[in-house]
Amino acid sequence: MPCEKKRTPPLLSWDIAQQGYWNLLEHGRRQQDHLVLEQFAQRYGWTSNARELLDAPYQALVLTDSRQIISWVNPGFKEMTGYPGQYALGKSPKFLQGNRTDPRTRQEIRERLSLQKPYAGTIVNYRKNGEAYKCVVKIIPLFNEQDALSHYLALEREVA
């Protein structure tokens, strides 16, 4: 009996290009986030460089005013939470918290922000469908040219 050759399906160009496509798409999203933040920076006179703020990895961006009321979210916010950006505007990010959100984590965030200091840590938040998820968050206070607190920017990323 002759030896049967195993046939490998042909390699499709999409197999090669797919990762490049996703990288290009992600780069475009980050560029759009940079542009929006640069506009906010100009409007409010932030002393922080908007491009440097986004050096850390993130999926969602949440910009709040100094009272911690949401002013803007990027499209990644809806992808991660299920909540449309319009729904989040005018709310406190606390609406994402629930039963499994650790009270100590909430307290630590409150303390850091009351001192106008950055916060970095992990918190359990909830999606629109009620599903809990772990989120690494980095919250950065933003100051204007008069050294007054203007906004907070949260960079958020889901983790397993």
C-alpha angles and dihedrals in degrees: 000000000000119000111262117226117222110233118222115207113247118269110251121218088234089064090061098037099043097084091045090051092052091047091051092048092050091048090053091050092050091048090053091049089051092051094050092048091048089055091051090046091054094044095050100031097239115189092210119090107246093214093053091051090066098053092106118079114263144162101192132033122201120188117193132179120244090277089057096250113145113254099169142359128190123236090262088070092069092044091054102037105023090232117122114238091243090058092054096049113105093016132105115248085241088087086079092060127090148154097319095046105113112242089213090058091049090050092049091051091049091050095048093047093046086058089047090240129136120263127207124180148098125284135178110238132174131238123224089262090057096254115142119228136178114243129191106214132189114190118195124191112223122210131197128226090276088058091247120140108259108167146341123236119203120197108199133189130176117235133188 
